[in-house]
Amino acid sequence: MHRKVLQNRPRIVIAVAAAVLVLALALGLGLGLGLGLEHRDDSSKSQTIPPTSSLPVLNPQPSNNFVVGSIVGQPPQNRVYNFIVALANGAPDGINKTMVVVNGAS
């Protein structure tokens, strides 16, 4: 019986080492993500955000601005769209806030 225990000893050591490794990895990831360790992104420092008082005020757009029209029966053609993405102050839900707008519309 003593020989049998000695033969199984490497398996037990490997199993315990694997369990400790998995536990350490789980604790490390869980605590790291759970505690919300701050990720620092240096690229945001180079971007300057204008103060909200200097942003234009967003005006409501009429619904017909968003209608494409009928394209049934038209021949295929290339279409070019120019988008201007900017910040503006707006209150679509009644609360004034800084918004990202495309061509002045939200």
C-alpha positions as CSV (number, residue, x, y, z in Angstrom):
1,M,0.0,0.0,0.0
2,H,2.9,2.4,0.7
3,R,4.1,1.9,-2.9
4,K,0.7,2.8,-4.3
5,V,0.7,6.1,-2.4
6,L,4.2,7.0,-3.7
7,Q,3.2,6.2,-7.2
8,N,0.1,8.5,-7.0
9,R,2.1,11.3,-5.4
10,P,3.1,13.1,-8.6
11,R,-0.5,13.1,-9.8
12,I,-1.6,14.6,-6.5
13,V,1.1,17.3,-6.7
14,I,0.2,18.2,-10.2
15,A,-3.6,18.3,-9.4
16,V,-2.9,20.6,-6.4
17,A,-0.6,22.9,-8.4
18,A,-3.2,23.1,-11.2
19,A,-6.0,23.9,-8.6
20,V,-3.8,26.7,-7.0
21,L,-3.0,28.1,-10.4
22,V,-6.6,28.2,-11.5
23,L,-7.7,29.8,-8.1
24,A,-4.9,32.4,-8.4
25,L,-5.9,33.3,-12.0
26,A,-9.6,33.5,-11.1
27,L,-9.0,35.7,-8.0
28,G,-6.6,38.0,-10.0
29,L,-9.1,38.5,-12.9
30,G,-12.1,38.8,-10.6
31,L,-10.5,41.3,-8.3
32,G,-8.9,43.2,-11.1
33,L,-12.1,43.6,-13.1
34,G,-14.4,43.8,-10.0
35,L,-12.5,46.6,-8.3
36,G,-12.5,48.6,-11.5
37,L,-8.9,49.3,-11.8
38,E,-8.5,52.4,-14.0
39,H,-7.2,52.0,-17.5
40,R,-5.3,55.0,-18.6
41,D,-5.4,55.9,-22.3
42,D,-2.9,58.6,-23.1
43,S,-4.4,59.2,-26.5
44,S,-7.3,61.1,-24.9
45,K,-4.9,63.7,-23.5
46,S,-4.0,65.0,-27.0
47,Q,-7.7,65.7,-27.9
48,T,-9.1,69.0,-26.7
49,I,-12.8,69.1,-26.0
50,P,-14.3,72.6,-26.2
51,P,-16.3,74.0,-23.3
52,T,-20.1,73.2,-23.7
53,S,-20.9,76.9,-23.7
54,S,-19.1,77.4,-27.0
55,L,-21.0,74.6,-28.8
56,P,-23.9,75.4,-31.2
57,V,-27.4,74.7,-30.1
58,L,-29.1,71.8,-31.8
59,N,-32.3,72.8,-33.6
60,P,-35.1,70.2,-34.2
61,Q,-35.2,68.9,-37.8
62,P,-38.4,68.5,-39.8
63,S,-39.3,64.8,-40.5
64,N,-39.2,65.3,-44.3
65,N,-35.4,65.9,-44.0
66,F,-35.1,62.2,-43.4
67,V,-37.1,60.9,-46.3
68,V,-35.1,59.5,-49.2
69,G,-37.9,59.4,-51.7
70,S,-38.7,56.8,-54.3
71,I,-35.8,55.1,-55.9
72,V,-37.9,52.3,-57.5
73,G,-37.2,52.1,-61.2
74,Q,-34.1,54.3,-61.1
75,P,-31.0,53.0,-62.8
76,P,-28.0,52.1,-60.5
77,Q,-25.8,55.1,-59.7
78,N,-23.0,56.1,-57.4
79,R,-24.0,58.2,-54.5
80,V,-21.6,60.3,-52.4
81,Y,-22.4,61.4,-48.9
82,N,-20.5,63.9,-46.9
83,F,-20.9,63.7,-43.1
84,I,-19.8,66.3,-40.6
85,V,-19.6,64.8,-37.1
86,A,-19.5,67.5,-34.4
87,L,-20.6,68.3,-30.8
88,A,-23.6,70.4,-30.1
89,N,-25.9,71.2,-27.2
90,G,-29.4,69.7,-27.5
91,A,-32.4,68.6,-25.5
92,P,-34.2,65.9,-27.4
93,D,-35.6,64.5,-24.2
94,G,-36.1,67.8,-22.4
95,I,-32.7,67.7,-20.6
96,N,-30.0,69.8,-22.1
97,K,-26.8,67.9,-22.8
98,T,-23.8,67.7,-25.1
99,M,-24.5,65.5,-28.0
100,V,-22.6,64.1,-31.0
101,V,-24.4,65.2,-34.1
102,V,-24.1,64.3,-37.8
103,N,-24.6,67.2,-40.2
104,G,-26.2,69.2,-37.3
105,A,-28.9,66.5,-36.6
106,S,-29.1,63.9,-34.0
